Amino acid sequence: MNKVELDYVVEGELSKREWYLIVANHLSWLDIILLTDFAAGKIPAPKFFLKKELIWLPFVGLGAWALDMPFMQRYSKAFLQKNPHLKGKDITTTKKSCEKFRQLPTTVINFVEGNRCTPEKQKIKQSPFENLLPPRAGGIAFTLATMGELFTSVLDVTVIYPDTQGSPMIAMLSGRLKKVVLRVNVHPVTDEIMGDYFNDEEFKQCFQNWLNSVWQNKDKLITRLKEAN
């Protein structure tokens, strides 16, 4: 592989003794490697919330379990309609499985778009953003409902590959990746993002407005970074 220029800038203080929720845009499988590399020596090693069913996936499930990834129990709307007595049980069960993280500083990554952003996916989803897919609030709301009181800060992470056309992972493996730009803004966890997203309609709307605001600012930042590079 060729030498890659890593342009990393952090606005705020970081510590390996704090709890963080990373909210990041998603362009490539390479994002995961970069975020893990970025975290090394700065913050606790990143983890992902995984669906409980993935623990049975050969190799992947065992590896995730060995790396102490938090598994979540989620019930579909259709299932809850048939079993209303289980409403809220998924959050309670997942929260119980995360009790161990109270004693160990932890970083959780959430790719809010839910998919890697490509021009094709932007068209399919009719994205209102120039550089991003629309954010999906449910996953991050579930994470905050489960572990929100533990998080010290939210890390708003923006990743771009300014000189790369096509897949950044392929570019990296073939020696064509030249530069990675990463910007991190450290935000405190406030009451604005803490609440019952799944049962409180007023909070749900406020939370979606907050996330859309974060995404609008991120979209503008990506445009500026592309122009500067």
N, C-alpha and C positions, 0 to 999 in steps of 0.2 A: 504493500500500500504506500501511496505517496504521503508526504507530510501534509497535515490538515491544519489550517489556521483556525483556532478556537477563539472567537470573539465573545467573551462572557462578561456581562455587566450585571451587578446586583445592587438594587436600590433598597437598602435596609441592612439590618444585622442578622446574621445566621449563627446557629449554635447546634452542636451535636447533642445538647442536653434538653432540647425542646421538641414539641410535637407539631408536625406540619401537615397541611393538606395542600398538595400541588394541583393546581388547575392549569392545564396546558392544552395548547392546540396540537393537532396530530397530523403529521404528514407522511410518516414512514415508520417501519419497524425499527429503524435506526434511532428514532426518538427515545425509545426505552433504554438503549445502550448509552446514549448521550446523557440522559437524566440520571442514570445510575453512576456514570463517570463524574458528572457535575456534583452529585451528592457526596461522593467519597471525600472524607476529611472535613466536610462542611456541615452536613446534617445527617440524621440517622438514615440508614439504607432504605431506599424506597420499597414500598409494598403496594400490591393491587388488591382491591376487593374482587373476589372471584365467585362465580355462582357455585353453590354447594355441589351441584352435579359434576363439576369439572374434576372433583377429587378422584373420580373413577376413570378419568381419561388416562390411558397408559402413558407412563413417563412424565407427562405434564403434571398430572395430579399429584404424583409422589414428589416431584421436584418442588411444586408450589407448597406442599405440606412441609417439606424439609426446610424450605426457606421461610417458614412461618407466615405465609400469606394468609390474610383473613378471608375465610369463606363466608358467604352470606346466604341466608335462607330467604328467598323471595316467592311470594304467592301471586299468581295472576289475578286480574280483576274477575275473570270468569270463575276461578276457583273460590274467591272470596264471596262472590254472589251466592254460591252454593253452600259455602261454609262461613257465614258472617261472624260466627263466634271466634274465628281465627284472625279477625281483623286486628292488625297491630302486633300479632304474634311473631311475624317474620322479623320485625325490628327488635323485639325483645330477645328472640333467640340469637340473632346476630350480635346484639350488644353483649350478651352473656359470653359469647365466644371471644369477644374482644377485651374481656376484663384483664387479660394478661398484659395488654399494652398500657395499662395504667402505671405499671411499675417500670416499663421500658420505653424510653423516648422513641417515637415512631414517625415515619413519613409515609403518607398514603398518596398515590398518584391517581388522578381522575382525568381521563381524556374526555372532556365534556361533549365533544362533537359525536362521540360514539363510533366514528369511523375515521379512516385516514382521508384527509381532504384531497380531492382531485377535481379538475374542471368538470369532468363527467358527472361526478356526484353533486357538485354545486348546481348543475343544470337540472338534474333529476329532483333535487330537494328544493329547487327554486330559491336558493340562498340569497338573502338580502345583502350579504357581505361580499366584498371584493375578493378576500383572501381566505375565507373561513366557511365552514358549514354551520348551520344554525345550532346553537347550544341546546343540549338536552338536560333539563333540570332534574329529572327524576333520580338519576344515579348519584349526583353530588348531594342532593337532598337526603337520600338514603344514608350516604356516608356521614353527613353531619348529624342526622338523627341518631345514628349509632354511636359515633365517637366525638361528636361536636364539642362536648364539654372538655375533652382532652386536648384539642388542638390549641396551640399557642398562637399560630399565625396561619394565614392562607398565603401560599406562594403563587402569584400569578406569573406563569412561565410562558414566554413566547419563543418559539424556535423557527428559524428559517434557514434554508440552504441557498444563498443568493446566487451562486454560480452554477447551480445544478439544474439540468433539464431531465425530466423523467424521474425514475426511482432513485432517491438518495442512497438507499441500501446498495443497489447495483453499482451506483457511481463509486461508493466507498470500496466495495469488493473488487472493482476493476481499476482502482487507482485513479479515478477521475474526480473524486471529491476534493475540492480545494479549500472551502471555507464553511464554517458553521457559525451562525450568529444566535446567541441566546441572551434574552433579557429577563430578569427576575425582579418583580416588585413584591415586597413584603408588606402584607396587610394584616392588621389585627382581626381576630374573630370577634364580631360585634353582635348585638341583639338583632341587627338587621337580617342576619342569615341564620339565626337560631330560632326554631319554632317547629310546629307540626305541619309540615308541607302536605301531608297526605289527608289531613282532616280539617285543616283550617284554610278556607278558601281565600280569606283576606291575606294571610301570610303567604300563601302559595303565589298569589299575584305579585306581592311585594318582592318575593324571592326571585321570581322570573324576571321582574323589572331590573333587579340588581344584577343578575347574571347577564341579561341582554346589554346592560350598560358596560359591564366588564368586556363583553365581546365586541362592542362597538369601539371601545378604546383600543382593544387589541388589534382590530382590523386596521385602524388608522396607524397604529405603531408599525405594523408589518409593511404597510405602504411606504411609510417614511424610511424604514430600514432598507427596503428594496431600492428605493431611489438613491439612498446614501451609498449603497454598495454597487 
